[in-house]
């Protein structure tokens, strides 16, 4: 085996070991999340295992397990009872309240922008005055 072949085979072996360690971390993370009763999702597993979501998507066994546990968790989730659901009227009222608040905030931002523009104008005028009269001259 030549020197370049040994180097590339060593790199390949190191990459395989790194991948195996990542697989094991992901498997442990899936077990921990499931045992804790927490939702198992690609994002949660990736975060807990310190791997990328892309890595999880490319590992077919892990992907299948995550999708199965995610679906099982969604089936277990109890729907909100009818008496606790928001009515259309309350949703419309909330939506109108949010629209009104949005309108008020837009007006406030517009006013603040005008004030800021005025302040910048005054600052520029003071700078011009300062350059014209010099630093040691006081102007009234």
Buried (B, 14 or more C-beta within 10 A) or exposed (E): EEEEEEEEEEEEEEEEEEEEEBBEBBBEBBEBBBEEEEBBBBEBBBEBBEBEBEBBEEBEEBEEBBEEBBEEBEEEEEEEEEEEEEEEEEEEEEEEEEEEEEEEEEEEEEEEEEEEEEEEEEEEEEEEEEEEEEEEEEEE
